[in-house]
Amino acid sequence: MELKLARENLKAKPKTIDLEKIKEAVDKEGNKIFYFDRENSHKSLMDMVDFFENEGYSVYFREVKYGLDENDYIYEVHILK
C-alpha cells in the first residue's frame, strides 16, 4: 500500500511512501511522526493504523487543520514501537 506524504509546498505534488519504508523508519528510531496528504482516503489510513496495531505498535492518528478552509488539513500519525 502506498500513501501520499503531506506536501511541503501547496503547488507541489505529494511524495509517496509504502508501509515497508514506514516500518523501517519506525524500527530504526523507535518512534516516528508522519504527516500525510489529504488526498489519501480515510480508509487507507485506517488500514495502515490497523496494520501497525496488529504488528504490536502503538498508533496515534488525528486530523490537523492548518487554515480556515475546510480543505486545509493533513493527517498526523505517530507510531511508537
PyMOL Python script that loads the backbone (N, CA, C, O; Angstrom):
from pymol import cmd

cmd.read_pdbstr("""\
ATOM      1  N   MET A   1       0.845  -1.166   0.000  1.00  0.00           N
ATOM      2  CA  MET A   1       0.000   0.000   0.000  1.00  0.00           C
ATOM      3  C   MET A   1       0.896   1.238   0.000  1.00  0.00           C
ATOM      4  O   MET A   1       1.828   1.338   0.798  1.00  0.00           O
ATOM      5  N   GLU A   2       0.607   2.173  -0.898  1.00  0.00           N
ATOM      6  CA  GLU A   2       1.356   3.421  -0.949  1.00  0.00           C
ATOM      7  C   GLU A   2       0.475   4.554  -0.462  1.00  0.00           C
ATOM      8  O   GLU A   2      -0.702   4.636  -0.811  1.00  0.00           O
ATOM      9  N   LEU A   3       1.056   5.425   0.347  1.00  0.00           N
ATOM     10  CA  LEU A   3       0.353   6.581   0.884  1.00  0.00           C
ATOM     11  C   LEU A   3       1.100   7.843   0.480  1.00  0.00           C
ATOM     12  O   LEU A   3       2.310   7.810   0.257  1.00  0.00           O
ATOM     13  N   LYS A   4       0.385   8.948   0.386  1.00  0.00           N
ATOM     14  CA  LYS A   4       0.977  10.218  -0.019  1.00  0.00           C
ATOM     15  C   LYS A   4       1.338  11.028   1.218  1.00  0.00           C
ATOM     16  O   LYS A   4       0.499  11.285   2.081  1.00  0.00           O
ATOM     17  N   LEU A   5       2.608  11.424   1.282  1.00  0.00           N
ATOM     18  CA  LEU A   5       3.068  12.270   2.376  1.00  0.00           C
ATOM     19  C   LEU A   5       2.562  13.698   2.161  1.00  0.00           C
ATOM     20  O   LEU A   5       2.271  14.095   1.032  1.00  0.00           O
ATOM     21  N   ALA A   6       2.459  14.456   3.235  1.00  0.00           N
ATOM     22  CA  ALA A   6       1.989  15.837   3.145  1.00  0.00           C
ATOM     23  C   ALA A   6       2.939  16.650   2.263  1.00  0.00           C
ATOM     24  O   ALA A   6       4.152  16.439   2.255  1.00  0.00           O
ATOM     25  N   ARG A   7       2.353  17.572   1.535  1.00  0.00           N
ATOM     26  CA  ARG A   7       3.141  18.430   0.657  1.00  0.00           C
ATOM     27  C   ARG A   7       3.898  19.463   1.490  1.00  0.00           C
ATOM     28  O   ARG A   7       3.416  19.930   2.522  1.00  0.00           O
ATOM     29  N   GLU A   8       5.070  19.798   1.022  1.00  0.00           N
ATOM     30  CA  GLU A   8       5.832  20.862   1.666  1.00  0.00           C
ATOM     31  C   GLU A   8       5.508  22.209   1.041  1.00  0.00           C
ATOM     32  O   GLU A   8       5.773  23.253   1.638  1.00  0.00           O
ATOM     33  N   ASN A   9       4.940  22.191  -0.150  1.00  0.00           N
ATOM     34  CA  ASN A   9       4.545  23.387  -0.867  1.00  0.00           C
ATOM     35  C   ASN A   9       3.163  23.120  -1.442  1.00  0.00           C
ATOM     36  O   ASN A   9       2.922  22.035  -1.970  1.00  0.00           O
ATOM     37  N   LEU A  10       2.253  24.076  -1.354  1.00  0.00           N
ATOM     38  CA  LEU A  10       0.877  23.847  -1.801  1.00  0.00           C
ATOM     39  C   LEU A  10       0.766  23.464  -3.272  1.00  0.00           C
ATOM     40  O   LEU A  10      -0.167  22.759  -3.654  1.00  0.00           O
ATOM     41  N   LYS A  11       1.711  23.920  -4.108  1.00  0.00           N
ATOM     42  CA  LYS A  11       1.640  23.630  -5.541  1.00  0.00           C
ATOM     43  C   LYS A  11       2.411  22.374  -5.937  1.00  0.00           C
ATOM     44  O   LYS A  11       2.341  21.937  -7.086  1.00  0.00           O
ATOM     45  N   ALA A  12       3.136  21.800  -5.001  1.00  0.00           N
ATOM     46  CA  ALA A  12       3.929  20.597  -5.279  1.00  0.00           C
ATOM     47  C   ALA A  12       3.040  19.360  -5.254  1.00  0.00           C
ATOM     48  O   ALA A  12       1.976  19.351  -4.635  1.00  0.00           O
ATOM     49  N   LYS A  13       3.498  18.322  -5.937  1.00  0.00           N
ATOM     50  CA  LYS A  13       2.806  17.034  -5.878  1.00  0.00           C
ATOM     51  C   LYS A  13       3.290  16.293  -4.637  1.00  0.00           C
ATOM     52  O   LYS A  13       4.471  16.368  -4.297  1.00  0.00           O
ATOM     53  N   PRO A  14       2.391  15.575  -3.951  1.00  0.00           N
ATOM     54  CA  PRO A  14       2.827  14.840  -2.753  1.00  0.00           C
ATOM     55  C   PRO A  14       3.707  13.639  -3.109  1.00  0.00           C
ATOM     56  O   PRO A  14       3.469  12.965  -4.111  1.00  0.00           O
ATOM     57  N   LYS A  15       4.721  13.378  -2.287  1.00  0.00           N
ATOM     58  CA  LYS A  15       5.576  12.205  -2.460  1.00  0.00           C
ATOM     59  C   LYS A  15       4.869  11.006  -1.857  1.00  0.00           C
ATOM     60  O   LYS A  15       4.018  11.162  -0.981  1.00  0.00           O
ATOM     61  N   THR A  16       5.212   9.807  -2.318  1.00  0.00           N
ATOM     62  CA  THR A  16       4.568   8.602  -1.807  1.00  0.00           C
ATOM     63  C   THR A  16       5.554   7.789  -0.965  1.00  0.00           C
ATOM     64  O   THR A  16       6.771   7.891  -1.117  1.00  0.00           O
ATOM     65  N   ILE A  17       4.984   6.983  -0.077  1.00  0.00           N
ATOM     66  CA  ILE A  17       5.768   6.098   0.786  1.00  0.00           C
ATOM     67  C   ILE A  17       4.945   4.828   0.987  1.00  0.00           C
ATOM     68  O   ILE A  17       3.716   4.881   1.051  1.00  0.00           O
ATOM     69  N   ASP A  18       5.625   3.689   1.086  1.00  0.00           N
ATOM     70  CA  ASP A  18       4.890   2.440   1.310  1.00  0.00           C
ATOM     71  C   ASP A  18       5.053   1.986   2.760  1.00  0.00           C
ATOM     72  O   ASP A  18       5.873   2.525   3.502  1.00  0.00           O
ATOM     73  N   LEU A  19       4.269   1.000   3.146  1.00  0.00           N
ATOM     74  CA  LEU A  19       4.252   0.534   4.534  1.00  0.00           C
ATOM     75  C   LEU A  19       5.607   0.016   4.998  1.00  0.00           C
ATOM     76  O   LEU A  19       5.980   0.212   6.154  1.00  0.00           O
ATOM     77  N   GLU A  20       6.342  -0.639   4.116  1.00  0.00           N
ATOM     78  CA  GLU A  20       7.645  -1.184   4.500  1.00  0.00           C
ATOM     79  C   GLU A  20       8.628  -0.075   4.865  1.00  0.00           C
ATOM     80  O   GLU A  20       9.381  -0.217   5.829  1.00  0.00           O
ATOM     81  N   LYS A  21       8.635   1.025   4.114  1.00  0.00           N
ATOM     82  CA  LYS A  21       9.528   2.145   4.426  1.00  0.00           C
ATOM     83  C   LYS A  21       9.120   2.824   5.730  1.00  0.00           C
ATOM     84  O   LYS A  21       9.972   3.270   6.498  1.00  0.00           O
ATOM     85  N   ILE A  22       7.814   2.900   5.975  1.00  0.00           N
ATOM     86  CA  ILE A  22       7.330   3.458   7.239  1.00  0.00           C
ATOM     87  C   ILE A  22       7.798   2.583   8.392  1.00  0.00           C
ATOM     88  O   ILE A  22       8.288   3.081   9.405  1.00  0.00           O
ATOM     89  N   LYS A  23       7.641   1.273   8.227  1.00  0.00           N
ATOM     90  CA  LYS A  23       8.033   0.325   9.279  1.00  0.00           C
ATOM     91  C   LYS A  23       9.533   0.388   9.535  1.00  0.00           C
ATOM     92  O   LYS A  23       9.958   0.349  10.690  1.00  0.00           O
ATOM     93  N   GLU A  24      10.346   0.485   8.484  1.00  0.00           N
ATOM     94  CA  GLU A  24      11.797   0.594   8.647  1.00  0.00           C
ATOM     95  C   GLU A  24      12.170   1.843   9.432  1.00  0.00           C
ATOM     96  O   GLU A  24      13.036   1.792  10.306  1.00  0.00           O
ATOM     97  N   ALA A  25      11.518   2.973   9.126  1.00  0.00           N
ATOM     98  CA  ALA A  25      11.821   4.231   9.826  1.00  0.00           C
ATOM     99  C   ALA A  25      11.453   4.139  11.304  1.00  0.00           C
ATOM    100  O   ALA A  25      12.190   4.626  12.161  1.00  0.00           O
ATOM    101  N   VAL A  26      10.321   3.517  11.600  1.00  0.00           N
ATOM    102  CA  VAL A  26       9.889   3.376  12.996  1.00  0.00           C
ATOM    103  C   VAL A  26      10.823   2.426  13.746  1.00  0.00           C
ATOM    104  O   VAL A  26      11.216   2.704  14.880  1.00  0.00           O
ATOM    105  N   ASP A  27      11.174   1.316  13.120  1.00  0.00           N
ATOM    106  CA  ASP A  27      12.071   0.349  13.769  1.00  0.00           C
ATOM    107  C   ASP A  27      13.447   0.966  14.035  1.00  0.00           C
ATOM    108  O   ASP A  27      14.068   0.671  15.056  1.00  0.00           O
ATOM    109  N   LYS A  28      13.919   1.808  13.136  1.00  0.00           N
ATOM    110  CA  LYS A  28      15.234   2.435  13.268  1.00  0.00           C
ATOM    111  C   LYS A  28      15.252   3.427  14.432  1.00  0.00           C
ATOM    112  O   LYS A  28      16.211   3.454  15.203  1.00  0.00           O
ATOM    113  N   GLU A  29      14.207   4.238  14.566  1.00  0.00           N
ATOM    114  CA  GLU A  29      14.194   5.306  15.570  1.00  0.00           C
ATOM    115  C   GLU A  29      13.404   4.972  16.830  1.00  0.00           C
ATOM    116  O   GLU A  29      13.563   5.644  17.850  1.00  0.00           O
ATOM    117  N   GLY A  30      12.556   3.945  16.777  1.00  0.00           N
ATOM    118  CA  GLY A  30      11.749   3.584  17.937  1.00  0.00           C
ATOM    119  C   GLY A  30      10.388   4.248  17.948  1.00  0.00           C
ATOM    120  O   GLY A  30       9.426   3.692  18.477  1.00  0.00           O
ATOM    121  N   ASN A  31      10.302   5.430  17.369  1.00  0.00           N
ATOM    122  CA  ASN A  31       9.026   6.108  17.176  1.00  0.00           C
ATOM    123  C   ASN A  31       9.201   7.125  16.057  1.00  0.00           C
ATOM    124  O   ASN A  31      10.316   7.564  15.778  1.00  0.00           O
ATOM    125  N   LYS A  32       8.116   7.492  15.426  1.00  0.00           N
ATOM    126  CA  LYS A  32       8.206   8.401  14.286  1.00  0.00           C
ATOM    127  C   LYS A  32       6.853   9.061  14.081  1.00  0.00           C
ATOM    128  O   LYS A  32       5.810   8.441  14.287  1.00  0.00           O
ATOM    129  N   ILE A  33       6.879  10.322  13.677  1.00  0.00           N
ATOM    130  CA  ILE A  33       5.660  11.042  13.329  1.00  0.00           C
ATOM    131  C   ILE A  33       5.662  11.265  11.822  1.00  0.00           C
ATOM    132  O   ILE A  33       6.638  11.750  11.251  1.00  0.00           O
ATOM    133  N   PHE A  34       4.555  10.903  11.193  1.00  0.00           N
ATOM    134  CA  PHE A  34       4.383  11.097   9.757  1.00  0.00           C
ATOM    135  C   PHE A  34       3.212  12.033   9.519  1.00  0.00           C
ATOM    136  O   PHE A  34       2.232  12.021  10.263  1.00  0.00           O
ATOM    137  N   TYR A  35       3.323  12.843   8.476  1.00  0.00           N
ATOM    138  CA  TYR A  35       2.233  13.716   8.060  1.00  0.00           C
ATOM    139  C   TYR A  35       1.820  13.302   6.657  1.00  0.00           C
ATOM    140  O   TYR A  35       2.641  13.256   5.741  1.00  0.00           O
ATOM    141  N   PHE A  36       0.536  13.001   6.502  1.00  0.00           N
ATOM    142  CA  PHE A  36       0.015  12.511   5.233  1.00  0.00           C
ATOM    143  C   PHE A  36      -0.911  13.532   4.597  1.00  0.00           C
ATOM    144  O   PHE A  36      -1.589  14.294   5.285  1.00  0.00           O
ATOM    145  N   ASP A  37      -0.926  13.532   3.282  1.00  0.00           N
ATOM    146  CA  ASP A  37      -1.717  14.474   2.499  1.00  0.00           C
ATOM    147  C   ASP A  37      -3.206  14.160   2.590  1.00  0.00           C
ATOM    148  O   ASP A  37      -3.602  13.022   2.844  1.00  0.00           O
ATOM    149  N   ARG A  38      -4.009  15.173   2.380  1.00  0.00           N
ATOM    150  CA  ARG A  38      -5.465  14.986   2.431  1.00  0.00           C
ATOM    151  C   ARG A  38      -5.991  14.174   1.245  1.00  0.00           C
ATOM    152  O   ARG A  38      -7.141  13.736   1.262  1.00  0.00           O
ATOM    153  N   GLU A  39      -5.159  13.965   0.212  1.00  0.00           N
ATOM    154  CA  GLU A  39      -5.581  13.157  -0.933  1.00  0.00           C
ATOM    155  C   GLU A  39      -5.685  11.672  -0.593  1.00  0.00           C
ATOM    156  O   GLU A  39      -6.296  10.914  -1.347  1.00  0.00           O
ATOM    157  N   ASN A  40      -5.107  11.244   0.517  1.00  0.00           N
ATOM    158  CA  ASN A  40      -5.240   9.852   0.951  1.00  0.00           C
ATOM    159  C   ASN A  40      -6.667   9.617   1.413  1.00  0.00           C
ATOM    160  O   ASN A  40      -7.286  10.489   2.023  1.00  0.00           O
ATOM    161  N   SER A  41      -7.176   8.447   1.120  1.00  0.00           N
ATOM    162  CA  SER A  41      -8.514   8.130   1.625  1.00  0.00           C
ATOM    163  C   SER A  41      -8.422   7.792   3.109  1.00  0.00           C
ATOM    164  O   SER A  41      -7.429   7.231   3.574  1.00  0.00           O
ATOM    165  N   HIS A  42      -9.459   8.139   3.830  1.00  0.00           N
ATOM    166  CA  HIS A  42      -9.502   7.855   5.264  1.00  0.00           C
ATOM    167  C   HIS A  42      -9.393   6.349   5.501  1.00  0.00           C
ATOM    168  O   HIS A  42      -8.759   5.909   6.460  1.00  0.00           O
ATOM    169  N   LYS A  43     -10.013   5.568   4.623  1.00  0.00           N
ATOM    170  CA  LYS A  43      -9.974   4.101   4.738  1.00  0.00           C
ATOM    171  C   LYS A  43      -8.542   3.584   4.615  1.00  0.00           C
ATOM    172  O   LYS A  43      -8.142   2.696   5.369  1.00  0.00           O
ATOM    173  N   SER A  44      -7.769   4.124   3.679  1.00  0.00           N
ATOM    174  CA  SER A  44      -6.376   3.692   3.512  1.00  0.00           C
ATOM    175  C   SER A  44      -5.556   3.981   4.764  1.00  0.00           C
ATOM    176  O   SER A  44      -4.738   3.164   5.187  1.00  0.00           O
ATOM    177  N   LEU A  45      -5.785   5.145   5.344  1.00  0.00           N
ATOM    178  CA  LEU A  45      -5.053   5.496   6.554  1.00  0.00           C
ATOM    179  C   LEU A  45      -5.466   4.618   7.723  1.00  0.00           C
ATOM    180  O   LEU A  45      -4.624   4.236   8.535  1.00  0.00           O
ATOM    181  N   MET A  46      -6.742   4.297   7.821  1.00  0.00           N
ATOM    182  CA  MET A  46      -7.199   3.419   8.890  1.00  0.00           C
ATOM    183  C   MET A  46      -6.665   1.996   8.687  1.00  0.00           C
ATOM    184  O   MET A  46      -6.374   1.301   9.661  1.00  0.00           O
ATOM    185  N   ASP A  47      -6.536   1.562   7.433  1.00  0.00           N
ATOM    186  CA  ASP A  47      -5.915   0.260   7.142  1.00  0.00           C
ATOM    187  C   ASP A  47      -4.460   0.245   7.610  1.00  0.00           C
ATOM    188  O   ASP A  47      -3.986  -0.761   8.139  1.00  0.00           O
ATOM    189  N   MET A  48      -3.746   1.370   7.413  1.00  0.00           N
ATOM    190  CA  MET A  48      -2.368   1.476   7.870  1.00  0.00           C
ATOM    191  C   MET A  48      -2.316   1.416   9.398  1.00  0.00           C
ATOM    192  O   MET A  48      -1.459   0.733   9.959  1.00  0.00           O
ATOM    193  N   VAL A  49      -3.220   2.121  10.071  1.00  0.00           N
ATOM    194  CA  VAL A  49      -3.278   2.094  11.536  1.00  0.00           C
ATOM    195  C   VAL A  49      -3.524   0.664  12.014  1.00  0.00           C
ATOM    196  O   VAL A  49      -2.853   0.200  12.936  1.00  0.00           O
ATOM    197  N   ASP A  50      -4.470  -0.034  11.405  1.00  0.00           N
ATOM    198  CA  ASP A  50      -4.763  -1.427  11.767  1.00  0.00           C
ATOM    199  C   ASP A  50      -3.549  -2.324  11.554  1.00  0.00           C
ATOM    200  O   ASP A  50      -3.263  -3.190  12.381  1.00  0.00           O
ATOM    201  N   PHE A  51      -2.833  -2.120  10.447  1.00  0.00           N
ATOM    202  CA  PHE A  51      -1.647  -2.913  10.150  1.00  0.00           C
ATOM    203  C   PHE A  51      -0.624  -2.787  11.280  1.00  0.00           C
ATOM    204  O   PHE A  51      -0.119  -3.793  11.777  1.00  0.00           O
ATOM    205  N   PHE A  52      -0.320  -1.554  11.682  1.00  0.00           N
ATOM    206  CA  PHE A  52       0.697  -1.347  12.710  1.00  0.00           C
ATOM    207  C   PHE A  52       0.218  -1.799  14.087  1.00  0.00           C
ATOM    208  O   PHE A  52       1.012  -2.315  14.873  1.00  0.00           O
ATOM    209  N   GLU A  53      -1.057  -1.616  14.391  1.00  0.00           N
ATOM    210  CA  GLU A  53      -1.569  -2.106  15.672  1.00  0.00           C
ATOM    211  C   GLU A  53      -1.519  -3.623  15.743  1.00  0.00           C
ATOM    212  O   GLU A  53      -1.230  -4.186  16.800  1.00  0.00           O
ATOM    213  N   ASN A  54      -1.799  -4.293  14.624  1.00  0.00           N
ATOM    214  CA  ASN A  54      -1.716  -5.756  14.579  1.00  0.00           C
ATOM    215  C   ASN A  54      -0.276  -6.252  14.706  1.00  0.00           C
ATOM    216  O   ASN A  54      -0.043  -7.382  15.136  1.00  0.00           O
ATOM    217  N   GLU A  55       0.690  -5.409  14.333  1.00  0.00           N
ATOM    218  CA  GLU A  55       2.110  -5.751  14.464  1.00  0.00           C
ATOM    219  C   GLU A  55       2.635  -5.457  15.870  1.00  0.00           C
ATOM    220  O   GLU A  55       3.795  -5.746  16.165  1.00  0.00           O
ATOM    221  N   GLY A  56       1.794  -4.884  16.745  1.00  0.00           N
ATOM    222  CA  GLY A  56       2.193  -4.624  18.123  1.00  0.00           C
ATOM    223  C   GLY A  56       2.668  -3.207  18.393  1.00  0.00           C
ATOM    224  O   GLY A  56       3.190  -2.936  19.475  1.00  0.00           O
ATOM    225  N   TYR A  57       2.503  -2.302  17.450  1.00  0.00           N
ATOM    226  CA  TYR A  57       2.887  -0.912  17.632  1.00  0.00           C
ATOM    227  C   TYR A  57       1.720  -0.123  18.228  1.00  0.00           C
ATOM    228  O   TYR A  57       0.564  -0.528  18.109  1.00  0.00           O
ATOM    229  N   SER A  58       2.031   1.002  18.870  1.00  0.00           N
ATOM    230  CA  SER A  58       1.001   1.944  19.311  1.00  0.00           C
ATOM    231  C   SER A  58       0.906   3.038  18.257  1.00  0.00           C
ATOM    232  O   SER A  58       1.924   3.575  17.822  1.00  0.00           O
ATOM    233  N   VAL A  59      -0.313   3.368  17.846  1.00  0.00           N
ATOM    234  CA  VAL A  59      -0.507   4.339  16.778  1.00  0.00           C
ATOM    235  C   VAL A  59      -1.502   5.399  17.228  1.00  0.00           C
ATOM    236  O   VAL A  59      -2.587   5.089  17.719  1.00  0.00           O
ATOM    237  N   TYR A  60      -1.107   6.658  17.049  1.00  0.00           N
ATOM    238  CA  TYR A  60      -1.986   7.790  17.344  1.00  0.00           C
ATOM    239  C   TYR A  60      -2.259   8.523  16.041  1.00  0.00           C
ATOM    240  O   TYR A  60      -1.327   8.933  15.348  1.00  0.00           O
ATOM    241  N   PHE A  61      -3.526   8.688  15.708  1.00  0.00           N
ATOM    242  CA  PHE A  61      -3.956   9.231  14.424  1.00  0.00           C
ATOM    243  C   PHE A  61      -4.862  10.431  14.667  1.00  0.00           C
ATOM    244  O   PHE A  61      -5.784  10.360  15.479  1.00  0.00           O
ATOM    245  N   ARG A  62      -4.603  11.533  13.967  1.00  0.00           N
ATOM    246  CA  ARG A  62      -5.502  12.674  14.074  1.00  0.00           C
ATOM    247  C   ARG A  62      -5.437  13.526  12.816  1.00  0.00           C
ATOM    248  O   ARG A  62      -4.479  13.472  12.045  1.00  0.00           O
ATOM    249  N   GLU A  63      -6.484  14.310  12.638  1.00  0.00           N
ATOM    250  CA  GLU A  63      -6.571  15.259  11.534  1.00  0.00           C
ATOM    251  C   GLU A  63      -6.125  16.616  12.058  1.00  0.00           C
ATOM    252  O   GLU A  63      -6.598  17.068  13.101  1.00  0.00           O
ATOM    253  N   VAL A  64      -5.213  17.270  11.335  1.00  0.00           N
ATOM    254  CA  VAL A  64      -4.681  18.563  11.757  1.00  0.00           C
ATOM    255  C   VAL A  64      -5.140  19.629  10.768  1.00  0.00           C
ATOM    256  O   VAL A  64      -4.825  19.557   9.580  1.00  0.00           O
ATOM    257  N   LYS A  65      -5.883  20.614  11.258  1.00  0.00           N
ATOM    258  CA  LYS A  65      -6.317  21.737  10.422  1.00  0.00           C
ATOM    259  C   LYS A  65      -5.281  22.841  10.527  1.00  0.00           C
ATOM    260  O   LYS A  65      -4.833  23.176  11.623  1.00  0.00           O
ATOM    261  N   TYR A  66      -4.895  23.416   9.371  1.00  0.00           N
ATOM    262  CA  TYR A  66      -3.886  24.470   9.373  1.00  0.00           C
ATOM    263  C   TYR A  66      -4.392  25.766   8.772  1.00  0.00           C
ATOM    264  O   TYR A  66      -3.621  26.713   8.619  1.00  0.00           O
ATOM    265  N   GLY A  67      -5.662  25.830   8.431  1.00  0.00           N
ATOM    266  CA  GLY A  67      -6.242  27.044   7.872  1.00  0.00           C
ATOM    267  C   GLY A  67      -7.736  27.088   8.118  1.00  0.00           C
ATOM    268  O   GLY A  67      -8.302  26.194   8.747  1.00  0.00           O
ATOM    269  N   LEU A  68      -8.365  28.134   7.617  1.00  0.00           N
ATOM    270  CA  LEU A  68      -9.795  28.306   7.846  1.00  0.00           C
ATOM    271  C   LEU A  68     -10.656  27.543   6.842  1.00  0.00           C
ATOM    272  O   LEU A  68     -11.809  27.228   7.138  1.00  0.00           O
ATOM    273  N   ASP A  69     -10.123  27.243   5.674  1.00  0.00           N
ATOM    274  CA  ASP A  69     -10.867  26.493   4.659  1.00  0.00           C
ATOM    275  C   ASP A  69     -11.047  25.051   5.124  1.00  0.00           C
ATOM    276  O   ASP A  69     -10.163  24.490   5.772  1.00  0.00           O
ATOM    277  N   GLU A  70     -12.174  24.460   4.798  1.00  0.00           N
ATOM    278  CA  GLU A  70     -12.396  23.080   5.251  1.00  0.00           C
ATOM    279  C   GLU A  70     -11.468  22.081   4.577  1.00  0.00           C
ATOM    280  O   GLU A  70     -11.342  20.953   5.052  1.00  0.00           O
ATOM    281  N   ASN A  71     -10.815  22.462   3.485  1.00  0.00           N
ATOM    282  CA  ASN A  71      -9.854  21.572   2.821  1.00  0.00           C
ATOM    283  C   ASN A  71      -8.423  21.798   3.279  1.00  0.00           C
ATOM    284  O   ASN A  71      -7.499  21.197   2.731  1.00  0.00           O
ATOM    285  N   ASP A  72      -8.224  22.645   4.262  1.00  0.00           N
ATOM    286  CA  ASP A  72      -6.889  22.914   4.789  1.00  0.00           C
ATOM    287  C   ASP A  72      -6.606  21.988   5.970  1.00  0.00           C
ATOM    288  O   ASP A  72      -6.691  22.399   7.127  1.00  0.00           O
ATOM    289  N   TYR A  73      -6.272  20.753   5.669  1.00  0.00           N
ATOM    290  CA  TYR A  73      -5.950  19.796   6.725  1.00  0.00           C
ATOM    291  C   TYR A  73      -4.983  18.743   6.190  1.00  0.00           C
ATOM    292  O   TYR A  73      -4.886  18.509   4.985  1.00  0.00           O
ATOM    293  N   ILE A  74      -4.281  18.124   7.118  1.00  0.00           N
ATOM    294  CA  ILE A  74      -3.424  16.978   6.833  1.00  0.00           C
ATOM    295  C   ILE A  74      -3.678  15.958   7.942  1.00  0.00           C
ATOM    296  O   ILE A  74      -4.337  16.259   8.938  1.00  0.00           O
ATOM    297  N   TYR A  75      -3.157  14.776   7.761  1.00  0.00           N
ATOM    298  CA  TYR A  75      -3.286  13.737   8.765  1.00  0.00           C
ATOM    299  C   TYR A  75      -1.947  13.564   9.471  1.00  0.00           C
ATOM    300  O   TYR A  75      -0.899  13.520   8.827  1.00  0.00           O
ATOM    301  N   GLU A  76      -1.985  13.467  10.791  1.00  0.00           N
ATOM    302  CA  GLU A  76      -0.787  13.222  11.583  1.00  0.00           C
ATOM    303  C   GLU A  76      -0.886  11.816  12.171  1.00  0.00           C
ATOM    304  O   GLU A  76      -1.900  11.455  12.769  1.00  0.00           O
ATOM    305  N   VAL A  77       0.161  11.034  11.998  1.00  0.00           N
ATOM    306  CA  VAL A  77       0.195   9.672  12.523  1.00  0.00           C
ATOM    307  C   VAL A  77       1.502   9.511  13.290  1.00  0.00           C
ATOM    308  O   VAL A  77       2.589   9.661  12.731  1.00  0.00           O
ATOM    309  N   HIS A  78       1.378   9.201  14.588  1.00  0.00           N
ATOM    310  CA  HIS A  78       2.541   8.985  15.447  1.00  0.00           C
ATOM    311  C   HIS A  78       2.572   7.489  15.762  1.00  0.00           C
ATOM    312  O   HIS A  78       1.634   6.947  16.347  1.00  0.00           O
ATOM    313  N   ILE A  79       3.656   6.835  15.369  1.00  0.00           N
ATOM    314  CA  ILE A  79       3.799   5.388  15.555  1.00  0.00           C
ATOM    315  C   ILE A  79       4.925   5.135  16.545  1.00  0.00           C
ATOM    316  O   ILE A  79       6.044   5.620  16.376  1.00  0.00           O
ATOM    317  N   LEU A  80       4.604   4.359  17.590  1.00  0.00           N
ATOM    318  CA  LEU A  80       5.575   4.023  18.635  1.00  0.00           C
ATOM    319  C   LEU A  80       5.796   2.521  18.656  1.00  0.00           C
ATOM    320  O   LEU A  80       4.850   1.741  18.539  1.00  0.00           O
ATOM    321  N   LYS A  81       7.039   2.126  18.806  1.00  0.00           N
ATOM    322  CA  LYS A  81       7.367   0.707  18.842  1.00  0.00           C
ATOM    323  C   LYS A  81       7.122   0.135  20.210  1.00  0.00           C
ATOM    324  O   LYS A  81       7.344  -1.055  20.430  1.00  0.00           O
TER     325      LYS A  81
END
""", "prot")
cmd.dss("prot")
cmd.show_as("cartoon", "prot")
cmd.util.cbc("prot")
cmd.orient("prot")
